[in-house]
């Protein structure tokens, strides 16, 4: 979608201010097909697991109908929202209207992206778009995505312990397993003054980061709805998110914890 926005701005310069995606554009399916052609290069790669198509798209439910209606009347996304409201025989969107229209947005996006990916690379998984934030409170996005993805990916922050029942609910709603695609802790003793930036869990020391990895990953291993996780990220950037620092030196306590869990993950999961 970020690549498509660059093209869309030429026709609709005000695109970015609405904080939505544009699956209703008649040109979007063609764009998806063209963009997905790059996957042909790796379609026979046995080491490739699958494809993410996007990251943290603006799927927030509250007020979503009005955000689409604020587009110019000749915009196909305004027209999609107007047609939706006309089918409801009302002018002011309710919470249920927002919920149902959000599901329509997500389903339309995933249907078009999925068909393009599967056309050019039928051999690998479609891993979704990494849900995050307030969107995680919306059942509709899981239901809609699950129709077209092989896995539902979630960037999972602000928790010391992953919530077993919540993750299982996501998997049940979508009918697909869950991949936790971002989570991390940042420590005060890293010396980075920018640790106020980012969504990671704040802790005091590198030892605490190691304990966080161990605790969080062991909880994920116990959850039969989870098929894997990605720590965010490899190297420190603006904050202490990495498993190595800005000078490429590993955080040994964290790396040791990662090795202990990852080397025994298949034994632990039993």
Buried (B, 14 or more C-beta within 10 A) or exposed (E): BEEBEEEBEEEBEEBEEBEBBBBBBEEBBEBBBEBBEEBEEEEEEEEBEBBBBBBBBBBBBEEBBBBBBBBEEEBBBBBBBBEBBEEBEEEEBEEEBBBBBBBBBBBBBBBBBBBBBBBBBEEBBBBBBBBBBEBBEBBBBBBBBBBBBBBBBBBBBEEEEBEBEBBBBBBBBBEBBBBBBBBBBBBBEBEBEEBEEBBBBBBEEBBBBBBBBBBBBEBBBEBEBBBBBBBBBEEBBEBBBBBBBEEEEEBEBBBBBBEBBEEEBEEBEE
